[in-house]
Amino acid sequence: MRNKWIVVAITVLAVHGCKENRFDSIQTPRDVEPVSITRFEKELFSLNPDSIEKAFHIVYQKHTSFTKLFTEGIIRIGKSDSPDFYRYLGLFLTDTMVQNANRMVDSVFPANAPFEKEISNAFARYSFFFPNKPLPKVYTYISGYNLSLAIDDSLVAVGLDRYLGKNTIQYSLLGIPVYQQRKMHPGKVPSDVMRAWLYSAFPFHDSINNLLSNMIYEGQIMYLTKRMLPHQPDSLIFGFTPQQYKWCLNNESAMWTHLIENKLLFTTNTVDINKMINDAPFTSGFPQESPGRAAVWIGYRIVERFMERNKNIDLQRLMLIKDYQEILTLARYKP
């Protein structure tokens, strides 16, 4: 029997890269409210160690919500009124590894780094398309390579020491898998921040928690992320290499056939679902040439087809749809 998978990444027809989405050509008005971006690590590491309690109190007053999230949830040194809080804070700020991370972040992400404008523009588009949705405050931080992203009700934060570039030796020393390191570079910051906030703004409707529902929900999130960052390549937003992205295009029909023939679309097994939609070296059940989350890319393609066939649906209406089977049906998806 002939192998249905195309292993070699052959040249892809130009139509896949040139077709413009109807939302991408919309210019964001200049009077849209800008999002607030705070380089928290710069304020924190500029504190005078000799008067850290007084200096930190000023930072705390300026950024109360995030400071609490940072100290209690990210670096986990406890509440500011605990007896050992300032000792632990001093140890964190003077730790050799953390100091080294701060120096590298300063070098890779100087003041007014490109990601700041990209995030600001992305949230300006978000505010334009969703005028009734609140904008988050955006913070950056250093955690000692501990955490990439943090979310609260009113803010989204990104650990810049997790985006220094795939050749950062500390990542290997910490045992971070290569497939994850490949996506830990400055170009991923805007799409990761936007995607993290969209998960918070548009939570999964889990009344039918099967693989298909998860794929299409993730597809909605990725479709919206792309619309907020229309000039970024799909491969960058998905975290695929160009070769992996070509593999997906070449094997779209084979992936869909595999899901149908193996009766995976309607599985409610959490382990099976997680294997298909979570990050991994490759997608479970697909060849090793596939990227992790290739099933999410299929969900994105279903949503893309749905929006192409239903011109009366705007982005707000898309995100109101909780019947994921309806999206598949109206997409008439046949790769």
C-alpha positions in Angstrom: 0.0 0.0 0.0 1.4 3.4 -0.9 2.5 5.6 2.0 0.0 8.4 2.3 2.5 10.7 4.0 4.7 13.0 1.9 8.0 13.0 3.7 10.0 15.4 1.5 8.9 19.1 1.7 8.3 19.8 -2.0 7.6 23.2 -3.4 4.2 24.5 -2.4 1.9 26.2 -4.8 2.1 30.0 -4.5 -1.6 30.2 -3.7 -1.0 29.1 -0.1 1.3 32.1 0.6 -0.3 34.9 -1.5 -4.0 34.7 -0.7 -4.8 37.8 1.4 -7.3 37.5 4.2 -10.1 40.0 4.1 -9.3 41.3 7.6 -5.6 41.7 7.1 -6.0 44.7 4.7 -8.0 46.7 7.2 -5.9 49.5 8.6 -6.1 50.1 12.3 -7.3 53.7 13.0 -4.6 55.9 14.6 -6.8 57.0 17.4 -7.2 53.5 18.9 -6.2 53.4 22.5 -2.6 52.1 22.9 -1.8 49.3 25.3 0.4 50.0 28.2 3.8 48.2 28.1 6.0 48.2 31.2 9.5 46.9 31.2 9.3 45.8 34.8 12.7 44.1 34.9 14.4 47.4 34.2 12.7 49.0 37.2 13.3 46.0 39.4 17.0 45.6 38.7 17.7 49.3 39.1 16.7 49.2 42.7 19.4 50.1 45.2 20.3 47.0 47.3 21.1 49.2 50.3 17.6 50.6 50.5 15.7 47.8 48.8 12.7 47.9 51.1 11.9 51.6 50.5 12.7 51.4 46.8 10.6 48.2 46.3 7.7 49.8 48.0 7.7 52.5 45.3 7.6 49.9 42.6 4.9 48.0 44.4 2.7 51.2 44.6 3.1 51.8 40.8 2.4 48.2 39.7 0.6 46.6 42.6 -1.3 43.8 40.7 1.7 42.7 38.7 4.2 43.0 41.6 2.0 40.6 43.6 1.8 38.2 40.7 5.5 38.4 40.2 6.6 37.9 43.8 4.0 35.4 44.8 3.3 33.5 41.6 6.4 33.8 39.3 9.5 33.9 41.6 7.5 32.6 44.6 9.2 34.5 47.4 5.9 35.1 49.2 3.9 38.1 50.3 5.6 41.4 50.8 4.7 41.5 54.5 6.2 38.1 55.2 9.3 38.3 57.6 11.9 36.9 55.0 10.5 38.7 51.9 13.2 41.3 51.4 15.9 38.8 52.2 14.6 36.5 49.5 14.1 39.4 47.1 17.7 40.5 47.7 18.9 36.9 47.0 16.9 36.8 43.8 18.3 40.1 42.5 21.9 39.2 43.3 21.8 35.6 42.1 24.5 35.0 39.6 22.2 33.2 37.1 19.6 35.9 37.4 22.1 38.7 37.0 23.5 37.0 33.9 19.9 36.7 32.5 19.4 40.4 33.2 22.5 41.3 31.2 21.5 39.2 28.2 17.9 40.6 28.3 19.4 44.1 28.3 21.5 43.2 25.2 18.8 41.4 23.3 15.9 43.6 24.3 17.1 47.3 24.6 14.7 50.1 25.4 12.0 50.4 22.7 12.8 46.9 21.3 10.9 46.0 18.2 8.6 43.6 20.1 7.1 46.6 22.0 5.8 48.3 18.8 4.6 44.9 17.4 2.6 44.2 20.6 1.2 47.7 20.7 0.1 47.5 17.1 -1.4 44.0 17.7 -3.5 45.2 20.7 -4.5 48.3 18.8 -6.0 46.0 16.1 -7.6 43.9 18.9 -9.2 47.0 20.4 -10.5 48.0 16.9 -12.1 44.6 16.2 -13.3 44.1 19.8 -14.1 47.6 21.1 -16.1 46.3 24.0 -13.2 44.1 25.3 -10.9 45.6 27.9 -7.2 46.0 27.0 -4.7 44.3 29.3 -1.6 46.0 30.7 1.5 44.3 29.3 4.6 43.7 31.5 8.0 42.2 30.9 10.0 40.4 33.6 13.0 38.2 34.3 12.4 35.0 36.3 15.7 33.2 36.1 14.5 31.2 33.0 11.6 30.0 35.0 8.4 31.1 33.2 7.6 32.3 29.7 4.1 33.9 30.3 1.8 34.9 33.1 -1.8 36.0 32.9 -4.1 37.8 35.4 -7.5 39.3 34.9 -6.2 42.7 33.7 -2.6 41.9 32.5 -0.4 39.7 30.5 3.3 39.4 31.2 6.2 37.9 29.3 9.5 36.6 30.7 12.1 38.0 28.3 14.8 35.6 29.6 12.8 32.8 27.9 13.1 34.5 24.5 16.9 35.2 24.1 17.4 32.9 21.1 17.7 29.2 20.5 21.5 29.2 20.9 21.4 30.4 24.5 23.6 28.0 26.3 21.6 28.3 29.6 18.6 26.7 27.9 20.6 23.5 27.2 22.1 23.6 30.7 18.6 23.8 32.2 17.5 20.7 30.2 15.0 22.6 28.1 14.1 20.3 25.1 15.5 21.4 21.7 12.0 21.6 20.1 11.1 24.2 22.8 14.4 26.1 22.5 13.8 26.6 18.8 10.8 28.8 19.6 12.5 30.8 22.4 13.6 33.7 20.3 12.6 37.4 20.2 10.4 37.0 17.1 8.0 34.8 19.1 7.2 37.4 21.8 4.4 39.2 20.1 2.4 36.2 19.0 2.9 34.4 22.3 1.7 37.4 24.3 -1.3 37.9 22.0 -2.2 34.2 22.1 -1.9 34.0 25.9 -4.3 37.0 26.2 -6.8 35.5 23.7 -7.0 32.3 25.8 -8.0 34.5 28.7 -10.4 36.7 26.8 -12.1 33.8 24.9 -12.1 30.7 27.1 -12.9 27.2 25.8 -16.5 26.1 25.9 -16.1 22.6 27.1 -19.7 21.3 27.1 -18.4 18.8 24.4 -14.8 18.3 25.3 -13.6 16.1 22.4 -10.6 16.4 20.1 -12.5 18.2 17.3 -13.8 20.8 19.7 -10.3 21.4 21.0 -8.8 21.6 17.5 -11.4 24.1 16.3 -11.2 26.2 19.5 -7.4 26.3 19.2 -7.9 27.1 15.5 -10.1 30.1 16.5 -7.4 31.4 18.8 -4.7 31.0 16.2 -6.8 32.6 13.5 -7.4 35.6 15.7 -3.7 35.7 16.6 -2.8 35.8 12.9 -5.4 38.6 12.3 -3.8 40.7 15.0 -0.3 40.2 13.5 -1.2 40.1 9.8 2.4 40.7 8.6 3.9 37.8 10.5 4.4 34.5 8.6 2.1 31.7 9.7 5.1 29.5 10.4 6.4 32.1 13.0 3.0 32.4 14.7 2.6 28.6 14.9 6.3 28.1 15.9 7.0 25.8 13.0 10.1 25.8 10.9 9.6 26.6 7.3 10.1 22.9 6.5 7.5 21.9 9.1 5.1 24.4 7.7 5.6 23.0 4.2 5.1 19.5 5.5 1.7 20.5 6.9 0.7 22.0 3.6 1.8 18.9 1.7 0.1 16.5 4.2 -3.0 18.4 5.1 -5.3 15.7 3.4 -3.3 12.9 4.9 -3.6 14.3 8.4 -7.3 14.7 8.1 -7.7 11.2 6.7 -5.7 9.8 9.6 -7.9 11.5 12.1 -11.1 10.2 10.5 -9.9 6.7 9.8 -8.7 6.3 13.4 -11.9 7.7 14.8 -9.9 10.4 16.7 -12.1 13.4 16.0 -14.7 12.6 18.6 -12.5 11.0 21.2 -13.0 12.5 24.7 -9.8 10.8 26.1 -7.9 13.6 27.7 -4.5 11.9 27.2 -5.2 11.5 23.4 -6.4 15.1 23.1 -3.4 16.5 24.9 -1.0 14.4 22.7 -2.6 16.0 19.6 -2.8 19.7 20.7 0.0 20.2 23.2 3.5 21.2 22.2 5.8 18.3 21.5 8.7 17.3 19.2 6.1 16.0 16.7 2.3 15.3 16.7 1.4 11.9 18.2 0.2 9.5 15.4 1.8 11.6 12.7 5.3 11.0 11.2 8.2 12.5 13.0 8.6 15.1 10.2 5.4 16.7 11.6 5.6 19.6 14.0 3.9 19.4 17.4 0.4 20.9 17.4 -0.1 19.9 13.8 -3.7 19.0 14.7 -4.1 22.6 15.9 -3.0 23.8 12.5 -5.8 21.6 11.0 -8.2 23.4 13.3 -6.9 26.7 12.0 -7.4 25.6 8.4 -11.0 24.6 9.2 -11.7 28.0 10.8 -10.0 29.7 7.8 -12.2 27.8 5.4 -15.2 28.6 7.5 -14.5 32.4 7.3 -13.8 32.2 3.6 -17.2 30.6 3.0 -19.1 32.9 5.4 -18.3 36.5 4.5 -21.1 37.7 6.8 -19.2 36.5 9.8 -16.8 39.0 11.4 -14.2 38.3 14.1 -16.6 39.2 16.9 -19.2 36.7 15.7 -16.6 34.1 15.1 -15.5 34.2 18.7 -19.1 34.0 19.9 -19.6 30.6 18.2 -19.3 27.9 20.8 -20.7 25.1 18.7 -17.5 23.9 17.2 -19.2 21.2 15.1 -21.2 24.0 13.4 -18.0 25.6 12.3 -16.8 22.3 10.7 -20.2 21.8 9.0 -20.4 25.3 7.5 -16.7 25.2 6.6 -17.4 22.2 4.3 -13.7 21.3 4.9 -12.3 18.8 2.4 -8.6 19.2 2.1 
